[in-house]
Amino acid sequence: MTKKGLSIGAAMKQRMTTTQEREAPQPPAEPAPLPQTEAAPAPAEAEPLDSFNTRLPRSLHKRLKVHVAVEGRKIQDVVQKALDEYLRKFES
């Protein structure tokens, strides 16, 4: 038996009830608006997409994830643009 003659289960239940009463439900906070960035231009007729998997150094992958989160973009769009620019540079 615990203080006041309550069993452990009853004491825990009483404590949880008291805690819940003190913590009034808060309305959900609105998320901060994401900065507006240019999306990759969609071609008139969307070209079918193929799957592309590769391995990257962990640090580069982390930098990419942080960048897209800050910019409000998708990894797919950033990688597609980077590869397109890289290949255009060497094709010309």
QUIDAFEN-V445159 format. One line per field, one symbol per residue. phi: phi as a letter, one per 40 degrees, with the letter a starting at -180 (. if undefined). psi: psi as a letter, one per 40 degrees, with the letter a starting at -180 (. if undefined). burial: + if it has 24 or more other ideal C-beta (glycine too) atoms within 12 Angstrom, else -. Layout:
# QUIDAFEN-V445159
phi: ???
psi: ???
burial: ???
This chain:
# QUIDAFEN-V445159
phi: .cdggccdccccccccccccccccccccccccccccbccccccdbccdbbcbbabbddccccccccdccccgbbddcccccccccccccccc
psi: iaiefiidddddddddddddddgihiihihiiiiihihihhhidhhhiiiihiihiidddddddddddddefaiddddddddddddddded.
burial: ---------------------------------------------------------------+--------+-+--++-------------
